[in-house]
Amino acid sequence: MPHAQRLKLPTGLTKALSLKQPYAWLIAHGYLLVDDRTWGTQYRGPILIHASKGLYAEYYDYLKSSTDIPLPPKDQLELGGVVGIANLVLCCRPGELPDGISRLQRAHFGGVHQEYYGFLFEQATPLALMPCRGKLGVFEINIDELLAAPPVKQAELF
């Protein structure tokens, strides 16, 4: 999926959001525009996409069998670190999202409870894995420390 305009990597403390795979991969590569959450945030702006150590296998299997999204094999999905950056432009209730967002561009495309919040992402850009711990909610990561760390192979994380 083409990227309209890539975000530049910020410096210093940067906001981040941790997601299970394949959600993190889908957002970082621009296939998933809205992630539905039970909580909202006032934050808008660049946000690092962190892949937790979890994989939602049922959703992955559904996407592989029912869509033409070129997901990598399960064992090649990166876990335990930053895998992308996007611009968080909106956080709102499902009925307040802009028109034109398809069911496949949402994490919960089967129907979303009206009490959820949709996080709308734009300008998603995948990044090489930068290993680090995730946290719940929107949290901060010192991107300079991640960039200064020596490269780590995914197998070394576990």
C-alpha contacts under 8 A as a table, 3 or more apart, distances in Angstrom:
res1	aa1	res2	aa2	distance
1	M	29	H	6.95
1	M	30	G	6.36
1	M	31	Y	6.98
2	P	30	G	7.79
3	H	6	R	6.32
3	H	30	G	7.20
3	H	123	Q	6.29
3	H	124	A	6.94
3	H	125	T	7.25
4	A	123	Q	6.46
5	Q	123	Q	5.77
6	R	123	Q	5.64
6	R	124	A	6.86
6	R	125	T	5.96
7	L	46	P	7.75
7	L	85	I	7.17
7	L	86	A	6.93
7	L	87	N	7.61
7	L	123	Q	6.27
7	L	124	A	7.28
7	L	125	T	6.73
9	L	85	I	7.58
10	P	14	T	6.95
10	P	46	P	7.91
10	P	143	I	7.37
11	T	14	T	7.12
11	T	142	N	7.64
11	T	143	I	5.84
11	T	144	D	5.94
12	G	141	I	7.96
12	G	142	N	5.17
12	G	143	I	5.53
12	G	144	D	5.57
13	L	140	E	5.90
13	L	141	I	5.43
13	L	142	N	4.32
13	L	143	I	6.24
13	L	144	D	7.97
14	T	46	P	7.77
14	T	47	I	6.85
14	T	48	L	7.18
14	T	140	E	5.27
14	T	141	I	5.29
14	T	142	N	6.13
14	T	143	I	6.45
15	K	46	P	7.16
15	K	47	I	5.04
15	K	48	L	6.21
15	K	138	V	6.39
15	K	139	F	5.50
15	K	140	E	4.50
15	K	141	I	6.36
16	A	47	I	4.99
16	A	48	L	4.32
16	A	49	I	5.95
16	A	50	H	6.59
16	A	138	V	5.63
16	A	139	F	5.28
16	A	140	E	5.76
16	A	141	I	6.63
17	L	47	I	6.90
17	L	48	L	6.31
17	L	49	I	5.51
17	L	50	H	5.76
17	L	134	G	7.82
17	L	135	K	7.78
17	L	136	L	7.70
17	L	137	G	6.48
17	L	138	V	5.10
17	L	139	F	6.55
18	S	24	A	7.68
18	S	49	I	6.26
18	S	50	H	4.38
18	S	51	A	5.68
18	S	52	S	5.84
18	S	134	G	5.75
18	S	135	K	6.55
18	S	136	L	6.92
18	S	137	G	7.56
18	S	138	V	7.85
19	L	23	Y	6.14
19	L	24	A	5.44
19	L	49	I	7.41
19	L	50	H	6.13
19	L	51	A	5.26
19	L	52	S	5.64
20	K	23	Y	5.77
20	K	24	A	6.21
20	K	51	A	5.69
20	K	52	S	5.17
20	K	53	K	6.91
20	K	54	G	5.09
20	K	55	L	5.41
20	K	56	Y	6.46
21	Q	24	A	5.31
21	Q	25	W	6.37
21	Q	51	A	6.22
21	Q	52	S	7.19
21	Q	54	G	6.39
21	Q	55	L	4.71
21	Q	56	Y	6.13
21	Q	77	L	6.99
21	Q	78	E	7.97
21	Q	79	L	7.45
22	P	25	W	5.25
22	P	26	L	6.09
22	P	55	L	6.62
22	P	56	Y	6.78
22	P	59	Y	7.70
22	P	60	Y	6.15
22	P	77	L	7.32
23	Y	26	L	5.07
23	Y	27	I	6.18
23	Y	32	L	7.40
23	Y	107	A	7.30
24	A	27	I	5.33
24	A	28	A	6.07
24	A	49	I	6.19
24	A	50	H	6.61
24	A	51	A	5.42
24	A	83	V	7.24
24	A	84	G	7.82
25	W	28	A	5.15
25	W	29	H	6.06
25	W	51	A	7.78
25	W	77	L	7.44
25	W	83	V	7.28
25	W	84	G	7.92
25	W	126	P	7.81
26	L	29	H	5.33
26	L	30	G	6.15
26	L	31	Y	5.01
26	L	32	L	5.10
27	I	30	G	5.13
27	I	31	Y	5.90
27	I	32	L	4.70
27	I	33	L	6.36
27	I	49	I	7.68
27	I	84	G	7.99
27	I	86	A	7.80
27	I	121	F	7.58
27	I	124	A	6.59
28	A	31	Y	7.85
28	A	49	I	6.73
28	A	83	V	6.87
28	A	84	G	4.83
28	A	85	I	6.34
28	A	86	A	6.88
28	A	124	A	5.16
28	A	125	T	5.30
28	A	126	P	4.74
28	A	127	L	7.86
29	H	32	L	7.85
29	H	84	G	7.97
29	H	124	A	6.19
29	H	125	T	6.10
29	H	126	P	5.73
30	G	33	L	6.55
30	G	122	E	7.68
30	G	123	Q	7.52
30	G	124	A	5.39
30	G	125	T	7.36
31	Y	69	I	7.79
31	Y	105	Q	6.15
32	L	35	D	7.31
32	L	104	L	7.26
32	L	105	Q	4.48
32	L	106	R	5.78
32	L	107	A	6.85
33	L	101	I	7.81
33	L	105	Q	5.20
33	L	106	R	6.17
33	L	119	F	8.00
33	L	120	L	5.69
33	L	121	F	5.20
33	L	122	E	6.91
34	V	105	Q	6.29
34	V	106	R	4.73
34	V	107	A	6.39
34	V	118	G	5.77
34	V	119	F	5.25
34	V	120	L	4.61
34	V	121	F	6.28
35	D	106	R	6.01
35	D	107	A	5.18
35	D	108	H	7.69
35	D	118	G	5.66
35	D	119	F	5.15
35	D	120	L	6.86
36	D	106	R	7.31
36	D	107	A	6.15
36	D	108	H	6.61
36	D	112	V	7.69
36	D	116	Y	6.28
36	D	117	Y	5.56
36	D	118	G	4.50
36	D	119	F	6.22
37	R	40	G	7.07
37	R	116	Y	5.50
37	R	117	Y	5.21
37	R	118	G	6.40
37	R	119	F	7.51
38	T	115	E	6.96
38	T	116	Y	4.64
38	T	117	Y	6.05
39	W	116	Y	6.70
39	W	117	Y	6.13
40	G	91	C	6.34
40	G	92	C	7.39
40	G	117	Y	5.64
40	G	118	G	7.98
40	G	119	F	7.98
41	T	91	C	6.55
41	T	138	V	7.78
42	Q	91	C	7.43
43	Y	88	L	7.69
44	R	87	N	7.44
44	R	88	L	5.21
44	R	89	V	5.46
44	R	90	L	6.78
45	G	87	N	5.14
45	G	88	L	5.14
45	G	89	V	6.32
46	P	85	I	6.83
46	P	86	A	5.70
46	P	87	N	4.37
46	P	88	L	6.15
47	I	85	I	5.64
47	I	86	A	5.52
47	I	87	N	5.95
47	I	88	L	6.42
48	L	82	V	6.47
48	L	83	V	7.70
48	L	84	G	5.87
48	L	85	I	4.34
48	L	86	A	6.51
49	I	82	V	5.61
49	I	83	V	5.81
49	I	84	G	4.85
49	I	85	I	5.34
49	I	86	A	7.13
50	H	80	G	7.34
50	H	81	G	5.32
50	H	82	V	4.11
50	H	83	V	5.84
50	H	84	G	7.15
50	H	134	G	6.66
51	A	54	G	7.89
51	A	78	E	6.93
51	A	79	L	5.17
51	A	80	G	5.55
51	A	81	G	5.43
51	A	82	V	6.07
51	A	83	V	6.41
51	A	134	G	7.80
52	S	79	L	5.60
52	S	80	G	4.89
52	S	81	G	6.73
52	S	133	R	7.87
52	S	134	G	6.28
53	K	79	L	4.88
53	K	80	G	4.95
54	G	79	L	7.28
56	Y	59	Y	5.71
56	Y	60	Y	6.37
57	A	60	Y	4.98
57	A	61	D	6.03
58	E	61	D	5.15
58	E	62	Y	6.15
59	Y	62	Y	5.02
59	Y	63	L	6.19
60	Y	63	L	5.22
60	Y	64	K	6.22
60	Y	74	K	7.91
61	D	64	K	5.15
61	D	65	S	6.19
62	Y	65	S	5.28
62	Y	66	S	5.84
62	Y	67	T	7.97
63	L	66	S	5.24
63	L	67	T	5.32
63	L	68	D	7.86
63	L	69	I	7.19
64	K	67	T	6.03
64	K	68	D	7.26
64	K	69	I	7.26
64	K	71	L	7.14
72	P	76	Q	6.04
72	P	77	L	6.46
73	P	76	Q	5.34
73	P	77	L	6.79
74	K	77	L	5.51
78	E	81	G	7.61
78	E	83	V	7.33
78	E	129	L	6.86
78	E	154	Q	6.99
79	L	154	Q	7.32
80	G	131	P	5.75
80	G	132	C	6.14
80	G	133	R	6.40
80	G	134	G	7.30
80	G	157	L	7.33
81	G	129	L	6.02
81	G	130	M	5.20
81	G	131	P	3.93
81	G	132	C	4.69
81	G	133	R	6.50
81	G	134	G	7.19
82	V	127	L	7.44
82	V	128	A	7.87
82	V	129	L	5.63
82	V	130	M	5.03
82	V	131	P	6.34
82	V	132	C	7.02
83	V	126	P	5.92
83	V	127	L	4.99
83	V	128	A	5.99
83	V	129	L	4.99
83	V	130	M	6.79
84	G	124	A	7.13
84	G	125	T	5.52
84	G	126	P	4.10
84	G	127	L	4.54
84	G	128	A	7.59
85	I	124	A	5.75
85	I	125	T	5.38
85	I	126	P	6.49
85	I	127	L	7.17
86	A	121	F	6.04
86	A	122	E	5.94
86	A	123	Q	5.45
86	A	124	A	4.08
86	A	125	T	6.19
87	N	121	F	5.45
87	N	122	E	5.13
87	N	123	Q	5.88
87	N	124	A	6.76
88	L	91	C	7.88
88	L	119	F	6.81
88	L	120	L	5.90
88	L	121	F	4.70
88	L	122	E	6.61
89	V	119	F	7.73
89	V	120	L	5.82
89	V	121	F	5.97
89	V	122	E	6.87
90	L	118	G	7.70
90	L	119	F	5.87
90	L	120	L	5.09
90	L	121	F	7.44
91	C	117	Y	6.18
91	C	118	G	5.45
91	C	119	F	4.62
91	C	120	L	6.32
92	C	96	E	6.02
92	C	97	L	6.70
92	C	117	Y	5.12
92	C	118	G	5.34
92	C	119	F	6.93
93	R	96	E	5.48
93	R	97	L	7.10
93	R	114	Q	6.38
93	R	115	E	6.79
93	R	116	Y	6.06
93	R	117	Y	4.68
93	R	118	G	5.94
94	P	97	L	5.79
94	P	112	V	6.91
94	P	113	H	7.80
94	P	114	Q	6.08
94	P	116	Y	6.90
94	P	117	Y	6.36
94	P	118	G	5.89
95	G	114	Q	7.50
97	L	101	I	7.92
97	L	118	G	7.42
98	P	101	I	6.93
101	I	105	Q	6.26
101	I	106	R	7.72
102	S	105	Q	5.30
102	S	106	R	7.14
103	R	106	R	5.58
103	R	108	H	7.90
103	R	109	F	4.57
103	R	110	G	7.39
104	L	107	A	7.47
104	L	109	F	6.01
105	Q	109	F	7.54
106	R	109	F	5.25
108	H	111	G	6.18
108	H	112	V	6.12
109	F	112	V	7.11
112	V	116	Y	6.94
113	H	116	Y	5.67
114	Q	117	Y	7.94
121	F	124	A	6.98
130	M	146	L	6.26
130	M	147	L	7.51
130	M	151	P	7.69
130	M	152	V	7.97
131	P	146	L	7.52
131	P	152	V	7.21
131	P	157	L	7.61
132	C	146	L	7.65
135	K	138	V	7.77
135	K	139	F	6.54
136	L	139	F	7.29
142	N	145	E	5.58
142	N	146	L	6.75
143	I	146	L	5.07
143	I	147	L	6.19
144	D	147	L	5.17
144	D	148	A	6.18
145	E	148	A	5.12
145	E	149	A	6.30
146	L	149	A	5.31
147	L	150	P	7.94
152	V	156	E	6.55
152	V	157	L	7.58
153	K	156	E	5.48
153	K	157	L	7.24
154	Q	157	L	5.44
154	Q	158	F	7.69
155	A	158	F	6.09
